[in-house]
Amino acid sequence: MTTLRHGKICHVELPADDPQAAAEFYARVFDWKVRSANGTYFFEDSTDEVSGHWVAHREPTPPGVLVYVWVDDIAAAVERVVAEGCELVQPVGGDPGELTARFRDPGGSIVGLYQEPPG
């Protein structure tokens, strides 16, 4: 069941020159549920908590606003991202005290990876 609460991120628009390729990438790497309607590719993240879609012909933004994808194993996620041909722009360790990394996705946007540090 989706949590609806004031302040929750509810929808994300991700730029992509090829929305279908971007949708397939996120489905393969992060298990996002993807559907298309009228040429638009929509997603629900693996928790069904965040949704969005890919927008063609919009320039990717530099990391001013940066979206992070929560992962169980950051090393494995980095491996999968790189295996998909994405550029790793900040390796693990770039944010001291945090388990994060950043990559350039198929649409050209910088996206973060986040793993909860061990307790």
C-alpha positions as CSV (number, residue, x, y, z in Angstrom):
1,M,0.0,0.0,0.0
2,T,1.4,3.4,-1.0
3,T,2.0,5.9,1.8
4,L,0.4,9.2,1.1
5,R,1.6,11.9,3.4
6,H,2.4,15.6,3.1
7,G,5.9,16.1,1.9
8,K,6.4,12.7,0.2
9,I,8.0,12.5,-3.2
10,C,5.2,11.3,-5.3
11,H,6.3,11.6,-9.0
12,V,9.7,12.0,-10.7
13,E,10.2,13.0,-14.3
14,L,13.5,11.7,-15.7
15,P,14.8,13.1,-19.0
16,A,15.8,10.5,-21.6
17,D,16.5,10.7,-25.3
18,D,15.2,7.1,-25.6
19,P,12.6,6.6,-22.9
20,Q,12.1,3.0,-23.9
21,A,15.8,2.2,-23.4
22,A,15.8,4.1,-20.1
23,A,12.7,2.2,-18.9
24,E,14.3,-1.2,-19.8
25,F,17.5,-0.2,-17.9
26,Y,15.7,0.7,-14.7
27,A,13.5,-2.5,-14.9
28,R,16.6,-4.7,-15.4
29,V,18.8,-3.1,-12.8
30,F,16.4,-2.0,-10.0
31,D,13.3,-4.2,-10.7
32,W,11.1,-1.1,-11.4
33,K,7.7,-1.9,-12.8
34,V,7.4,-0.2,-16.2
35,R,4.4,0.3,-18.4
36,S,3.8,2.3,-21.5
37,A,0.7,4.3,-22.6
38,N,0.4,6.5,-25.7
39,G,4.2,6.5,-26.2
40,T,5.0,7.5,-22.6
41,Y,6.9,5.1,-20.3
42,F,5.8,5.2,-16.7
43,F,7.4,3.5,-13.7
44,E,6.6,2.4,-10.1
45,D,9.7,1.8,-8.0
46,S,10.3,-1.6,-6.4
47,T,8.4,-0.5,-3.3
48,D,5.4,0.9,-5.1
49,E,6.1,4.2,-3.2
50,V,7.5,6.4,-5.9
51,S,6.2,6.7,-9.5
52,G,7.3,8.7,-12.5
53,H,7.9,8.7,-16.1
54,W,10.6,9.5,-18.7
55,V,10.4,12.7,-20.7
56,A,11.9,12.8,-24.2
57,H,13.7,15.9,-25.4
58,R,14.4,17.4,-22.0
59,E,17.9,18.2,-21.1
60,P,19.3,16.2,-18.2
61,T,20.2,18.3,-15.2
62,P,23.5,18.6,-13.4
63,P,23.3,17.3,-9.8
64,G,21.4,20.3,-8.3
65,V,18.4,18.2,-7.4
66,L,19.7,14.6,-7.0
67,V,17.5,11.5,-6.7
68,Y,18.9,8.5,-4.9
69,V,17.8,4.9,-5.4
70,W,17.9,2.8,-2.2
71,V,19.9,-0.4,-2.8
72,D,20.5,-3.5,-0.6
73,D,24.1,-3.9,-1.8
74,I,25.8,-0.8,-3.2
75,A,28.8,-2.8,-4.6
76,A,26.5,-5.1,-6.5
77,A,24.4,-2.1,-7.7
78,V,27.5,-0.3,-9.0
79,E,28.5,-3.5,-10.8
80,R,25.2,-3.8,-12.5
81,V,25.1,-0.1,-13.5
82,V,28.6,-0.3,-15.0
83,A,27.7,-3.6,-16.8
84,E,24.8,-1.8,-18.4
85,G,27.3,0.7,-19.9
86,C,26.6,3.6,-17.6
87,E,29.3,6.0,-16.4
88,L,30.2,5.9,-12.7
89,V,30.6,9.6,-11.9
90,Q,31.2,9.2,-8.1
91,P,32.4,5.9,-6.7
92,V,31.5,4.6,-3.3
93,G,33.3,6.7,-0.6
94,G,32.7,10.1,-2.2
95,D,30.3,11.1,0.6
96,P,32.3,10.5,3.8
97,G,30.3,8.5,6.4
98,E,27.7,7.4,3.8
99,L,27.4,4.5,1.4
100,T,26.7,6.3,-1.8
101,A,27.7,6.4,-5.4
102,R,26.5,8.3,-8.5
103,F,26.1,7.3,-12.1
104,R,25.0,8.9,-15.4
105,D,21.9,7.0,-16.5
106,P,21.0,6.2,-20.1
107,G,19.2,9.5,-20.4
108,G,22.2,11.5,-19.3
109,S,21.0,12.4,-15.8
110,I,23.1,11.9,-12.7
111,V,21.4,9.5,-10.2
112,G,22.6,8.4,-6.8
113,L,22.7,5.0,-5.2
114,Y,22.3,4.7,-1.4
115,Q,22.8,1.8,1.0
116,E,22.0,2.1,4.6
117,P,25.3,1.9,6.6
118,P,25.6,-1.1,8.9
119,G,24.2,-0.4,12.4
